[in-house]
Amino acid sequence: MRKKVVVKISELTKAHNISLRELSRLSDVRHAALSELANGKRESISFSHIERIAEALNITDIREIIELVDEREGIHIYNDKYLK
């Protein structure tokens, strides 16, 4: 089974009721990078970006930002729930 790290930018902005632009401003991470992560068009993130996002949103558990998922034929498995 193949593993993939997912950065949960969309979930973070919804949970904190802020826009990508506001998250960019608060975290000092480029808006374009956050947008690419949110849209699945970017496959990497630096530890410093994770740290800045965590600090900006007062997050203490990294699992709120990233998640390790199993992939099967394009299906992600999040907490035993199958999502397309």
TIMI-2910 file (N, C-alpha, C, CB; in pm, 1 decimal, decimal comma, always signed):
<rs>
+----------+----------+----------+----------+----------+----------+----------+----------+----------+----------+----------+----------+------+
!      n_x !      n_y !      n_z !     ca_x !     ca_y !     ca_z !      c_x !      c_y !      c_z !     cb_x !     cb_y !     cb_z ! resn !
+----------+----------+----------+----------+----------+----------+----------+----------+----------+----------+----------+----------+------+
!    +84,0 !   -117,3 !     +0,0 !     +0,0 !     +0,0 !     +0,0 !    +88,8 !   +123,9 !     +0,0 !    -95,7 !     -0,4 !   +121,3 !  Met !
!    +57,3 !   +219,9 !    -81,4 !   +135,2 !   +342,1 !    -94,4 !    +89,1 !   +445,1 !     +8,1 !   +123,5 !   +398,9 !   -236,8 !  Arg !
!   +183,4 !   +511,2 !    +70,0 !   +153,3 !   +615,4 !   +168,9 !   +176,0 !   +752,7 !   +107,2 !   +240,4 !   +598,1 !   +296,3 !  Lys !
!    +99,9 !   +850,2 !   +154,7 !   +113,8 !   +986,3 !   +106,4 !    +87,8 !  +1082,4 !   +222,7 !    +16,4 !  +1013,6 !    -12,3 !  Lys !
!   +168,1 !  +1188,4 !   +229,3 !   +145,6 !  +1293,1 !   +328,0 !    +55,4 !  +1398,2 !   +265,9 !   +279,9 !  +1355,7 !   +376,4 !  Val !
!    -52,3 !  +1432,1 !   +334,4 !   -147,6 !  +1531,9 !   +287,1 !   -139,8 !  +1652,6 !   +379,9 !   -293,0 !  +1473,8 !   +281,7 !  Val !
!   -124,9 !  +1771,0 !   +319,6 !   -124,9 !  +1895,7 !   +395,9 !   -267,3 !  +1949,5 !   +392,1 !    -21,3 !  +2000,6 !   +337,8 !  Val !
!   -326,1 !  +1969,3 !   +508,4 !   -468,7 !  +1999,2 !   +519,9 !   -497,4 !  +2150,3 !   +523,7 !   -524,6 !  +1933,4 !   +644,9 !  Lys !
!   -453,4 !  +2221,0 !   +420,0 !   -469,1 !  +2366,4 !   +415,0 !   -616,4 !  +2406,7 !   +410,3 !   -395,5 !  +2423,2 !   +293,4 !  Ile !
!   -695,7 !  +2342,8 !   +326,5 !   -838,3 !  +2378,8 !   +316,2 !   -910,5 !  +2357,6 !   +447,8 !   -906,6 !  +2296,9 !   +206,4 !  Ser !
!   -880,6 !  +2246,5 !   +514,4 !   -943,9 !  +2218,4 !   +643,2 !   -904,3 !  +2323,3 !   +747,5 !   -905,6 !  +2077,5 !   +692,2 !  Glu !
!   -777,6 !  +2366,0 !   +743,4 !   -730,1 !  +2466,5 !   +839,0 !   -799,5 !  +2600,3 !   +819,3 !   -579,7 !  +2484,5 !   +826,3 !  Leu !
!   -810,2 !  +2643,0 !   +694,0 !   -873,8 !  +2773,0 !   +669,6 !  -1021,8 !  +2769,6 !   +708,5 !   -858,9 !  +2813,1 !   +521,3 !  Thr !
!  -1087,7 !  +2657,5 !   +683,0 !  -1228,8 !  +2645,8 !   +722,6 !  -1242,6 !  +2643,8 !   +874,4 !  -1291,5 !  +2518,6 !   +662,5 !  Lys !
!  -1159,5 !  +2564,5 !   +941,3 !  -1168,1 !  +2550,7 !  +1086,6 !  -1138,2 !  +2682,5 !  +1158,9 !  -1071,7 !  +2442,6 !  +1134,3 !  Ala !
!  -1050,0 !  +2762,6 !  +1101,4 !  -1011,9 !  +2889,2 !  +1164,3 !  -1083,9 !  +3009,0 !  +1102,4 !   -861,8 !  +2908,9 !  +1153,7 !  His !
!  -1174,6 !  +2977,6 !  +1009,1 !  -1257,7 !  +3080,3 !   +945,4 !  -1174,6 !  +3195,6 !   +888,0 !  -1358,2 !  +3135,0 !  +1045,9 !  Asn !
!  -1071,2 !  +3157,8 !   +811,3 !   -987,2 !  +3257,6 !   +746,5 !   -965,8 !  +3219,1 !   +600,5 !   -851,6 !  +3271,7 !   +820,0 !  Ile !
!   -923,2 !  +3313,9 !   +521,9 !   -894,5 !  +3289,4 !   +380,8 !   -749,5 !  +3243,2 !   +364,1 !   -921,0 !  +3416,9 !   +296,7 !  Ser !
!   -718,6 !  +3191,7 !   +247,0 !   -580,5 !  +3155,7 !   +215,8 !   -490,5 !  +3278,5 !   +225,7 !   -571,1 !  +3093,2 !    +75,0 !  Leu !
!   -541,0 !  +3391,0 !   +177,3 !   -462,6 !  +3514,3 !   +181,2 !   -431,2 !  +3553,0 !   +325,8 !   -538,1 !  +3628,8 !   +110,0 !  Arg !
!   -528,6 !  +3539,3 !   +415,1 !   -506,6 !  +3571,2 !   +556,5 !   -407,6 !  +3472,9 !   +618,8 !   -640,0 !  +3568,8 !   +634,2 !  Glu !
!   -419,5 !  +3344,7 !   +586,2 !   -323,2 !  +3246,4 !   +636,9 !   -183,0 !  +3280,3 !   +586,7 !   -363,0 !  +3102,6 !   +593,4 !  Leu !
!   -173,2 !  +3320,6 !   +463,5 !    -45,0 !  +3361,4 !   +406,9 !    +13,6 !  +3478,2 !   +484,9 !    -60,9 !  +3399,0 !   +259,3 !  Ser !
!    -68,4 !  +3577,1 !   +511,2 !    -22,1 !  +3694,7 !   +585,4 !    +21,9 !  +3658,2 !   +727,1 !   -132,6 !  +3800,5 !   +591,0 !  Arg !
!    -58,1 !  +3577,6 !   +795,1 !    -28,0 !  +3539,9 !   +933,4 !    +96,9 !  +3451,5 !   +945,6 !   -147,0 !  +3467,8 !   +993,3 !  Leu !
!   +114,8 !  +3364,0 !   +847,9 !   +223,5 !  +3266,1 !   +855,8 !   +348,0 !  +3306,1 !   +778,7 !   +175,8 !  +3134,3 !   +805,5 !  Ser !
!   +337,2 !  +3408,0 !   +697,1 !   +447,6 !  +3450,4 !   +610,0 !   +489,9 !  +3337,8 !   +515,5 !   +568,0 !  +3496,0 !   +694,5 !  Asp !
!   +389,1 !  +3262,9 !   +467,5 !   +408,9 !  +3161,2 !   +363,7 !   +338,9 !  +3215,2 !   +239,4 !   +351,6 !  +3017,5 !   +407,3 !  Val !
!   +407,3 !  +3207,7 !   +125,8 !   +351,3 !  +3263,7 !     +2,4 !   +210,3 !  +3211,2 !    -25,5 !   +442,6 !  +3231,6 !   -115,6 !  Arg !
!   +122,0 !  +3301,8 !    -67,0 !    -15,1 !  +3265,7 !   -100,6 !    -16,9 !  +3158,2 !   -208,6 !    -93,6 !  +3389,3 !   -146,8 !  His !
!    +69,2 !  +3171,8 !   -310,4 !    +73,1 !  +3074,5 !   -420,4 !   +107,1 !  +2934,8 !   -369,3 !   +175,4 !  +3117,8 !   -526,5 !  Ala !
!   +200,1 !  +2925,6 !   -275,3 !   +237,9 !  +2795,0 !   -220,5 !   +121,2 !  +2733,0 !   -144,6 !   +360,4 !  +2808,4 !   -127,9 !  Ala !
!    +51,9 !  +2813,7 !    -64,0 !    -63,9 !  +2763,3 !    +10,3 !   -175,1 !  +2720,2 !    -84,6 !   -116,0 !  +2870,1 !   +107,4 !  Leu !
!   -198,1 !  +2797,7 !   -188,5 !   -301,0 !  +2764,7 !   -286,6 !   -268,5 !  +2633,6 !   -357,9 !   -315,7 !  +2878,2 !   -388,5 !  Ser !
!   -143,9 !  +2616,3 !   -397,4 !   -102,7 !  +2491,9 !   -463,4 !   -119,6 !  +2372,1 !   -370,0 !    +43,7 !  +2502,0 !   -510,3 !  Glu !
!    -86,4 !  +2389,2 !   -242,3 !   -105,5 !  +2281,7 !   -145,3 !   -253,5 !  +2249,4 !   -128,2 !    -43,9 !  +2319,7 !    -10,5 !  Leu !
!   -335,4 !  +2352,7 !   -119,0 !   -479,7 !  +2334,2 !   -100,1 !   -543,2 !  +2263,2 !   -218,4 !   -548,0 !  +2468,7 !    -78,1 !  Ala !
!   -489,6 !  +2286,7 !   -337,6 !   -546,3 !  +2228,9 !   -459,6 !   -475,6 !  +2101,8 !   -504,8 !   -541,5 !  +2329,9 !   -570,3 !  Asn !
!   -384,6 !  +2051,0 !   -423,8 !   -315,2 !  +1926,9 !   -457,6 !   -217,7 !  +1940,2 !   -572,9 !   -414,4 !  +1821,8 !   -490,4 !  Gly !
!   -174,5 !  +2061,7 !   -603,0 !    -82,5 !  +2082,8 !   -713,9 !    +62,5 !  +2094,7 !   -668,7 !   -122,0 !  +2206,4 !   -789,8 !  Lys !
!    +83,8 !  +2087,0 !   -540,5 !   +218,5 !  +2093,4 !   -483,7 !   +235,1 !  +1972,7 !   -394,0 !   +242,7 !  +2227,1 !   -404,6 !  Arg !
!   +347,4 !  +1904,7 !   -408,0 !   +366,0 !  +1780,6 !   -333,4 !   +466,7 !  +1791,2 !   -220,2 !   +408,8 !  +1673,0 !   -426,3 !  Glu !
!   +517,2 !  +1911,5 !   -192,8 !   +613,8 !  +1923,9 !    -84,2 !   +586,2 !  +2050,0 !     -3,4 !   +757,6 !  +1925,6 !   -139,2 !  Ser !
!   +627,2 !  +2043,4 !   +121,5 !   +618,1 !  +2157,9 !   +211,3 !   +739,2 !  +2150,5 !   +302,7 !   +482,6 !  +2158,7 !   +293,3 !  Ile !
!   +795,1 !  +2264,0 !   +335,1 !   +913,2 !  +2264,2 !   +421,8 !   +870,1 !  +2261,5 !   +568,2 !  +1002,0 !  +2388,2 !   +393,7 !  Ser !
!   +959,9 !  +2213,3 !   +652,0 !   +931,0 !  +2212,1 !   +795,3 !   +910,4 !  +2354,6 !   +846,8 !  +1045,2 !  +2142,8 !   +873,1 !  Phe !
!   +983,0 !  +2449,7 !   +791,7 !   +966,4 !  +2587,6 !   +839,1 !   +826,9 !  +2640,0 !   +806,8 !  +1072,9 !  +2679,2 !   +776,5 !  Ser !
!   +769,2 !  +2598,9 !   +693,4 !   +632,1 !  +2639,6 !   +661,0 !   +533,5 !  +2577,3 !   +759,4 !   +596,0 !  +2599,3 !   +516,3 !  His !
!   +552,8 !  +2450,3 !   +791,6 !   +465,8 !  +2383,9 !   +889,4 !   +474,7 !  +2455,4 !  +1023,6 !   +504,4 !  +2234,4 !   +905,3 !  Ile !
!   +596,3 !  +2489,5 !  +1064,1 !   +616,2 !  +2559,5 !  +1191,0 !   +548,8 !  +2695,8 !  +1190,8 !   +764,9 !  +2575,5 !  +1219,8 !  Glu !
!   +560,8 !  +2769,9 !  +1080,4 !   +500,4 !  +2902,9 !  +1072,0 !   +348,7 !  +2896,0 !  +1072,6 !   +547,9 !  +2974,6 !   +946,9 !  Arg !
!   +292,9 !  +2797,1 !  +1003,1 !   +146,8 !  +2779,1 !  +1002,7 !    +99,3 !  +2744,3 !  +1143,3 !   +104,4 !  +2667,9 !   +901,9 !  Ile !
!   +170,5 !  +2653,2 !  +1209,5 !   +134,3 !  +2613,6 !  +1346,1 !   +138,9 !  +2733,0 !  +1440,7 !   +228,0 !  +2503,0 !  +1396,7 !  Ala !
!   +242,2 !  +2812,9 !  +1429,2 !   +254,2 !  +2930,0 !  +1515,8 !   +144,1 !  +3032,0 !  +1486,6 !   +391,8 !  +2994,9 !  +1498,4 !  Glu !
!   +117,6 !  +3055,7 !  +1358,6 !    +16,0 !  +3154,2 !  +1319,4 !   -122,4 !  +3116,4 !  +1369,3 !    +13,1 !  +3169,4 !  +1168,3 !  Ala !
!   -152,1 !  +2985,7 !  +1370,7 !   -285,7 !  +2939,4 !  +1409,3 !   -291,4 !  +2881,9 !  +1550,2 !   -333,4 !  +2835,8 !  +1311,8 !  Leu !
!   -180,6 !  +2894,7 !  +1623,0 !   -172,1 !  +2844,7 !  +1760,9 !   -203,1 !  +2695,1 !  +1768,1 !   -268,5 !  +2922,4 !  +1851,8 !  Asn !
!   -143,0 !  +2618,8 !  +1676,9 !   -163,0 !  +2474,2 !  +1669,3 !    -51,0 !  +2403,9 !  +1744,2 !   -168,7 !  +2426,3 !  +1522,0 !  Ile !
!    -87,5 !  +2307,0 !  +1828,8 !    +12,8 !  +2233,6 !  +1904,5 !    +27,0 !  +2088,2 !  +1860,1 !    -21,0 !  +2238,3 !  +2050,4 !  Thr !
!    -64,3 !  +2041,2 !  +1777,5 !    -61,6 !  +1903,2 !  +1729,4 !    -43,1 !  +1903,7 !  +1577,5 !   -192,2 !  +1827,3 !  +1769,3 !  Asp !
!    +69,2 !  +1853,6 !  +1531,1 !   +102,1 !  +1856,3 !  +1387,9 !     -3,1 !  +1784,0 !  +1303,7 !   +239,3 !  +1792,9 !  +1364,4 !  Ile !
!    -77,1 !  +1691,7 !  +1363,6 !   -179,9 !  +1618,7 !  +1289,3 !   -293,7 !  +1709,0 !  +1242,5 !   -235,7 !  +1507,2 !  +1375,0 !  Arg !
!   -303,4 !  +1828,6 !  +1298,4 !   -401,7 !  +1924,5 !  +1249,0 !   -358,6 !  +1982,5 !  +1115,1 !   -422,7 !  +2036,8 !  +1350,7 !  Glu !
!   -230,1 !  +1974,0 !  +1084,5 !   -175,1 !  +2033,1 !   +961,6 !   -148,4 !  +1928,6 !   +854,4 !    -46,5 !  +2108,1 !   +992,4 !  Ile !
!    -91,2 !  +1816,6 !   +894,2 !    -58,8 !  +1711,7 !   +797,2 !   -117,1 !  +1578,9 !   +841,9 !    +93,6 !  +1699,4 !   +778,5 !  Ile !
!   -135,6 !  +1490,8 !   +743,8 !   -190,1 !  +1358,2 !   +772,1 !   -124,8 !  +1257,7 !   +678,3 !   -345,4 !  +1356,2 !   +756,4 !  Glu !
!    -94,8 !  +1140,6 !   +729,0 !    -41,5 !  +1032,1 !   +647,8 !   -158,6 !   +943,9 !   +606,6 !    +67,7 !   +949,9 !   +725,3 !  Leu !
!   -174,6 !   +926,0 !   +476,0 !   -288,4 !   +848,7 !   +426,1 !   -239,9 !   +735,3 !   +337,5 !   -386,2 !   +939,0 !   +348,7 !  Val !
!   -321,3 !   +632,6 !   +325,3 !   -298,4 !   +522,8 !   +231,9 !   -373,6 !   +555,7 !   +104,8 !   -343,9 !   +384,8 !   +291,2 !  Asp !
!   -312,3 !   +523,1 !     -7,5 !   -379,5 !   +545,6 !   -135,0 !   -402,3 !   +412,2 !   -203,3 !   -297,3 !   +640,3 !   -225,7 !  Glu !
!   -523,5 !   +393,3 !   -253,3 !   -558,0 !   +274,4 !   -332,1 !   -638,0 !   +320,2 !   -451,7 !   -638,2 !   +169,5 !   -247,7 !  Arg !
!   -578,9 !   +307,4 !   -567,3 !   -649,0 !   +341,2 !   -691,8 !   -719,1 !   +475,8 !   -685,4 !   -749,7 !   +234,2 !   -724,9 !  Glu !
!   -648,4 !   +576,9 !   -634,9 !   -703,9 !   +711,8 !   -631,4 !   -795,7 !   +738,7 !   -515,1 !   -776,7 !   +738,2 !   -755,8 !  Gly !
!   -810,0 !   +644,8 !   -422,9 !   -897,5 !   +663,5 !   -307,3 !   -811,0 !   +686,6 !   -184,5 !   -991,8 !   +540,8 !   -286,8 !  Ile !
!   -839,7 !   +793,2 !   -110,9 !   -768,7 !   +821,9 !    +13,0 !   -846,0 !   +759,8 !   +128,8 !   -750,9 !   +975,4 !    +33,6 !  His !
!   -774,1 !   +711,9 !   +226,9 !   -837,2 !   +654,5 !   +344,4 !   -802,2 !   +746,0 !   +462,8 !   -789,7 !   +504,9 !   +369,0 !  Ile !
!   -901,6 !   +818,1 !   +514,6 !   -883,5 !   +906,2 !   +628,3 !   -959,1 !   +846,4 !   +745,8 !   -932,3 !  +1051,0 !   +596,9 !  Tyr !
!   -887,1 !   +810,7 !   +850,0 !   -951,5 !   +759,8 !   +970,8 !  -1055,4 !   +652,9 !   +940,5 !  -1016,0 !   +873,3 !  +1046,4 !  Asn !
!  -1018,2 !   +556,0 !   +857,0 !  -1103,7 !   +443,0 !   +818,8 !  -1223,5 !   +481,9 !   +733,9 !  -1152,0 !   +373,4 !   +941,4 !  Asp !
!  -1227,7 !   +604,2 !   +679,3 !  -1335,6 !   +645,2 !   +589,5 !  -1277,4 !   +659,3 !   +449,2 !  -1402,1 !   +779,5 !   +637,2 !  Lys !
!  -1343,7 !   +605,7 !   +350,9 !  -1297,6 !   +611,4 !   +214,0 !  -1351,3 !   +737,8 !   +148,2 !  -1341,0 !   +485,7 !   +136,0 !  Tyr !
!  -1261,8 !   +818,6 !    +93,8 !  -1300,9 !   +940,6 !    +25,1 !  -1237,7 !   +940,8 !   -113,2 !  -1259,2 !  +1066,5 !   +105,8 !  Leu !
!  -1311,1 !   +988,5 !   -211,1 !  -1256,2 !  +1000,8 !   -347,1 !  -1189,9 !  +1133,4 !   -364,3 !  -1364,7 !   +983,0 !   -452,7 !  Lys !
+----------+----------+----------+----------+----------+----------+----------+----------+----------+----------+----------+----------+------+
</rs>
